[in-house]
């Protein structure tokens, strides 16, 4: 793919800033300086920049890891294991999810599943269907200390230990983590089958083409050499110093200059075949750019909807299935409005690694135009810190202290509102605070089951129609490791509708020697994570409304939808 293969429809909406940006990029030798690992491309001080540029070499260094990954996979298959389950969050889970869902499982290899939540219903449902005798758990974390990861490891290690015995349990676990982390030490203490070392100079969201993404891919039977070939080709093209000929530099200039002039809602039209890639893109863009009062807001939609309601702050991305594919009726209608549209061909699952490197490079270039460091995440810790405070307070009190709430009514109540304000008034007040250029984020700390997902999609559509704003949807705690940085780091453009359950099943997080569990049970941890993020958003002056659903959750969601008209 060259920049000429990135079709820009209605480029006049991006001019003259795009043309000037390309000239400036060439004049300032930005491409060469990125490859030279020159941190001054982004900042005048080297804080978490030069030591986070290892991803530039990933397509080549990953090739060196392939024989080891293949040998490990053969040993696992030889022991009769048939399923691999990734326990991890953020970059440790999103790239494996791309490979899990974009590729079929090769005959004789392992099915691949991702578990990235502390929601107790989801955890227990997974445990009920897992055949522990046949499973390999991939315990994946750059830091090795992520609360969700530690909790899931405690739970499933205890399950395997009880069923198979302590001597056999470790053979059903493999760690992927950076050198010297607590997880690496724990893998030795608990006799894990293996601990793969990540590269410390690659951040989590840029780690797809390292062991964090490639080990799960290998276990699924994906041909790693074939997968990496397009990534190497893309890396070579991203070395071209003339930005107009360099796909990553060109795309990054489009994104960065558009965002700098206010077109900062990057809307991806994602067909079902590319849904897993959307989650990975969402984290890469949001967590890399959402800071210092700036940010590009990724918005995931299945296709154009209510085109007349789209604001002037959007850039659209479409992924045609082939070079000759005509845009569908909705995309054509959108193009006829003069909206800027990027078209990128993704016609083969094995080309996805090329797109991964393309977007990594483009995001780094876009950050140059926004004058931010794309490799740090200064606000992510805030929600974690608040969650720990909630847990500590609950431990002192013996249980979580109740929040002030409005009166219960028809399955839902409003957290933190005055005693005289009912749900209808609270929702109206919240949505009445919309401003031009805003977006609305639905933050669902709810079980991720089919009925709830369907109701959430309908709720997002109603909110879109009512407010005419871009609407994003994220399940907690997953979104904390994806869009959470943007929510707290951008220019206060978001309205945050947090949805939580009133009652959760109590599922113990077992005590395992050597593992410092963050909470006694999943319900307490899940609740603390929701409250902690709400507190962190409020501390940043964000507009937040928290709605609590009784049981059944679905009834409260139907009531909420009715309040929106």
N, C-alpha and C positions, 0 to 999 in steps of 0.2 A: 504494500500500500504506500503510495506517495501522496503528497499533499494534493495533487490534482485528483486523486481518488476520493478526497474528502469534499464532497459537493456542498457548496454553500448556496442555498436558495435565498434570494432577496438580500444579497450582501450589502446593498446600498444602505440598509438599516444600521450596518456596522461601520460604515465609512463616515469620516476619513480616519477615524481612530485606528481601525484595523491596518490600513496602509501605513500610517505613521508608526504603529507598533512594530510592524515587520521591518521597517527601515531602522528603527532604533535598536531592535534586536540584532540586526546585522552589524550596525555601526559599533555597538558596544561588545561585539563578539560573545554574546550571551551563551550560545550553544557550546562553543569551545570552552568557555569558562565553567559551564556546568560539568562537562566531562573532565575538566582539570580539577574538579571538586573545590572550586573557588566560592567560599561562603559569602563573599561580598556581592554575589548575584542577588542575594536576598536581604542581608543585613550587614551592618558595619562591624558587628561583633559575632564571633563564632561561638554561639550557644546552641548546642544540639543541632548542628548543621553538617559540618564536614565529617562528623562521626556517624552520620545517618545517610550517607550516599552510596552505601554498598549495593543498593538495588540496581545501580547502573550496570554493574557487572554480573547481575544475577543470571541472565540468559547463558553466559559462558560458564560461570562457576557452578551453576546447577547441573550442567552436563557432566561435570566431574563427579557429582554425587550419584548419578544414575546407577552405576554398577552396584553400589552399596545398597541403594534402595531396592533394586531388583532382587538382590540376594536375600535381603531381609524379608521381602514379600514371599519369596520361595519357601523360606523356613516357616513362615506363618501358615502358608497353604499346606505345607507338609504336615503340620500338626492338626490339620482338619478344621481350622477356624474359618468361618464362613461370613462373618459380619464384622465390620469395623465401625466403631462409634467415636466420633470426635467430641471430646469434652473441652470446650474452650469458648472464648468470647472475642468479638471484634475481628481483627485480622487473622486470629488463630482459627476462626470458624467460617468466616465469610468466603474466603477463597476455596477451602474444601467444599463448601456448599455449592459453589459454581461447578466444581468437578463432579460432585455427587449427582447433581440434577441435569447437567448438560450432556452427560455421557451415560450410556448404558453400561451395565456391569458385564465385563468380559467373562465368558464361561470358565468356571473353575476358580474365579477370583472372589473377592469379598464385596458384599453389599456395603454401601457407605451411608451412614446416617450422622446427622449433626444434632447435638443436644447443647443448646446455649441459653438456658433459662434456669431460674431458681423457683419458678412457679410450681407449687407442690403437686397440683393435679397432673401436670405434664410429666414431672419426674416420676411419679408413681405409675402413670400409664406406661411410660417407657420401661420401667422395671418389670412390669407385669408381662410385657410381650417379649422381653429379651431372654434368649436361651444362653445363659451365662457360660455354659460349657463351650459354646461356639463363637464367643465374642472376644475381640481385641479392642480394648479401650485406648484411644489415642488421647493422652492427657497433654494439652497443648497450650502453652502460655509463654510469652517472651520473658515476663518478670518471674513467673512461677509462683506468684502470690495473689492472683486475682481471686476475689471472694467467691465468685460463682464457680470457678474452676476448683478451688479447694473444697467447697461444699459438695460438689458433684463427685469429686474423687473420694471423699470420705464415705459418701453414701454407697457408691458402686464398689469400692474396694471392700467395704464391710459385707456387702451382698455376696460378692465372689468368695470372700474368705469363709463366710458361713456355709456356702453351698459346696465349695470345692476344697476347703481347707487352706490354712495359712501357707503351707509349703508350695501349693500350686497357684495361689492367687496371683502372685507377681507376674507369672507368665502370660497373664491376660491383660497386661498393661504395658504401654510404651509411652515414654515422655518425649516431647519436643519442646525444648526450652533453651535459653541462652546459657553459655558457660557460667558456672559458679552460682546459679540461682538455688533457692531452697528446694525447688522442684527437682533439680538435678541430684541434689544430695538425697532427697526423699526416695527418688527412683532407685538409688543404690541401697538404701536402708530397707526398702520393701521388696527388693529383688525383682524390679521390673525386668521385663524381657530385654529392654534396651532403652537408652536415653540418647536421642539425636540432638546434637548441638546446633542451635541457630547461630546466625552471624550477628554479633552485637551492633555492627554498623548498618543494619537494616531494621527500620522501624516496623511495627506490627502491620500497619495498613499497606506497606510496600513489600510484604514478605511472601506474596503469593507464589513467586517463582523460586522459593527456597524449600527447605524441608517441611515448613509449616503447611505449604500447599501440596508439595510433590509427594510426600509420604502417603497421605490419603489417596492421591491420584494413582500412585503405583499399586496400592492394595486393591484398588477397584479394577485394575487391569488396563489402565490407560497407558498407551505407548508414550513414554516420557520423551524419547528422542524426537518423535514426530510432534509431540506437543510443544517442545522447546524450539523447534526449527523456525516457526514464524516469529517467535520472540527474538531470536538472534537476528533474523532478517530485519525486524522492526528496529532493533537497537542500532544496527548498521545505518539504517536510513535516518535515524534520529541523531546521527553524527554529522549530517550534512550541515555546513555552516551557513548556507543561504536559507533563511527561515521559510521562504515560499516553497522551497523544495523539500523541506524537512517536515514530515507529517506531524510529529509531536510538537515541534516548535510552532508550526502553523496553527494547529488546533488550540494549543495553549494561548497563543496570541489572540485568537478569536474569543476564547473564554475570558481571558484576563482583561482585554480592552473593553469587551461588552460589559462585564461586571463593573468596571471602573466608571462607566457612563450610566450605570443604573439598571442595565439589563442583567440582573443577578439571580433570576429564577431559571435555573437550567432544567428544563422539562424533558424527561426521557419518555418516549413512547416505546413501551416494552411489550412485545408479544410474549405469549406464554413460554415459548422456547428460550427466552432470555431473562426470565424472572430472576434466576439466581445471580446473573451478572449484575442486575440492577442493584441488589443489596450491596454487592462489593463496590460498585461505582458510588453509591450513596455515601458509604463510609469514607472512601478515598477523597471525594470532593468536599464533603462537609467538614470532616475533621482536619483536613489540610488547609482549608481556606477560611474557616469560621473563627476568626480571632481579631483582636485589636480593632473592634468596631466595624470590621468588614466581613465579607463572606459570600460565597456562591451557594445558593440554596438548591440542592437537588430535589426535584419533584418527579415522582414516578407515577406515570399514568399508562393505562393499556392502549390508549389512542386518543385522538382529539375529541373533546367533549365540550359542547356549548361554546363554540369558537368565539362567539360574539362577546363572551364574558372574559376572555383572556386579556390581561393587562398588557401594557407596553413595556413591562419589565421582564419579559420572558425571551429566552432563546430555546429553541426546540431541537431535539435530537431524535432522528429516526434511524432504524436499523433494517434496511431492506435485505431480503434473503438472498439476493443475487444482483449482479451488476446490471442485468437487464430488467429487473423487477420494476414495474410501474408503481408509483405511490398510490395507496388506496384513496377512496373518495374523500375521507376525512382529512388526510394529509394534503391532498390537492386543494381542498377548500381552505385549509389553513394557509397554504402557500399563496393563495389568491388574495389573502388579506394583507400581504406584504410582510408578514412575520418572518424573522430570520430563522432559518431551518438548516441544521447540519445533517447530512445523510452519510452514514458509514455502513459499508457492506460487511455483514458477518454471516457468511454462507456455510460455514463448516465448524463444528465444535472444536476441531483441532486448531482453528485460527484464533481461538479465544486468548491464548497466551500472547499473541501478537497485539491484540487489543488491550490486554492488561498492561503491557509495557508502554504502548501508545498513550494510554490515559495517565499512567504514572508520570511520564515525561511531560505531557501536556499540563498536568496539574502543577508540576514544579515550575513550568514557564508561566502559567497563569498567576502563580503566587508572586513571581518577580514583578508583574505589573501591578499587583495589589500591595507590594512592599511589605510582605509578611513572610514569616518562616513556615514553610509547609510541613516541617518535620516534627514540630512540637505540638503539644496539646495542653496549654496552660490551665484550662478550666475544667478538665476532666476530673481532676482530683476533688473538686468542690463537692460533687454529689456523693462521692465515696466517703468523704470526711463527715458530711451531714448524716449519712446512713449509719456510720459508726457511732455518732452522737446519739441517734435514736436508739440504737441497740444498747448502748451504755445506759441510757436513761431507763429503758425497759428493764434492764437487769437490776438496776437499783430499786425500781418500783415493783418488780416482780412480774410485770406485764407492761405492754405498750400503753402509754398514757393516751386516753382518748382525745381526739381532736374536737374542737367546737364544730357543731354541725347544725344545719337547718333542720326543721322537723322532717321526719320520714314521710314519704308520700309516693304511693304507687310504685314501689320498687327502687326508688333512688332518693338520694339526699345530697345536699351540697356541703362539702367540708369547708369550714372556715368562714361561712357567711353569717350574717346577723340573725338573731332568732326570729325576726319578722319577715325575712326574705325567703320566699319559696323558690323551688327550682325554676319555674318559668321566668320569674323576675331576675334571678341570678344569671340565667343563660342570656336573657335579653341584654342585661347590663354588660356582660362579658363581651358579647358580639358587637355591642354598640361602641366598643372601644377600638374597632378596626380603623386603620388609617391606610391611605394609598401607599402602596409599596410593601405592605405587610404580607405575611403568610400565616397560615393556621396549622399548627401541629397537633395531631391527635396522639396522645401518649397513653397507650393501652397496657396497663399492668393487669392483664386479664389472662385467663387460660386461652391458649391458642388452639381452639377447636373449631371445626368447620362452621358450625352455626354462628359462633361469635365472629369469625372472620367475615362471613357473609354480611352480618349486620353492621360490622365496622365499615365495610366497603360502601354499603348503602348510606351510612351516616356521613362518611366523607363526601359522597355525592351531594347529599342534602346541604352540607356546610358549604360546599363549593357553589351551589346554586344560590344560597342565601347571602353569602358574603362576597361572591365573585373574586375570592382570593385563591391563590394556590393552596392546596391542602396536602399535607404530608401525613403519613401514618406509620407509627412505629410501636412494636411490642416492647415492653419493659421486661427485664432490664437490658435486653439486647441493644436498644437504641442508645443507651448510655455510652456504649462503646462505638457508636457510629455517628449519629447526628448530635449527640449530647454536647460536644464541644461547640458546635455552631450555635446551638440554642443559647449558650451563655456568653459566647465570644463575639457574636455579630453586633450590628448596630441597633439592637432592640427592635427588630422587625417582626418578631414572632408573637403570636398568641398561642397559649398552650392549654389545651383541654385534656386534663389528666383523668383517666377512667380507672377506678380501682374497685375491687370487691370488698363487701363488708365482712364476709366470712371466708376463711380459707381452711382447708383441712390441715391439721397439724401432722407434719411428717418430720420425724427426727433426723437431724444430721448426726450420724453416729460419731462417737469419739474413737479415733484411730490413733494409736501411738505415733508420734512424730508429726501429726497433722494438726495445725492450730485452726480449728474450725471457727468461722467468724460469728456463728450463732448456734443456738441449740436446735433450731428447727427451721425448715424452709419457709414456713408461713411468716415467722418473725423476720427472717432475712428479706424476703420478698416485700413485705410491708415496709420495712425500714428503707429499702432501696427506693420505693415509690415516694415515701415521705421525704427522704433525704434529697431527692431530686427536686421535689416541689419547693423545699426550703432553699436549695441552692439557686433555683430560678428566681424565687422571691427576693433573695438577698441581692441578686443582680438587677432588681427592679423590673423583672419580666411580668407580663400579664398572664396570670395563671388562674384557671378555674378547675377545681377537683370535684369530680362527681363520683359518689360511692353507690354501687349497686347492691341491692339485697339479692336474695336467692329466690328464684333463678335469675342469674345475671341477664339472660336474654329478655326477660320481662321489663327490666329497668332500661335496657337499651331501646326497646320498642317505645317506651314512654319518652325517652329523650328524643328520639327521632320525631315523635309527634309534636314536641315543643318547638321544633324547627319549621313546622308547617309543611 
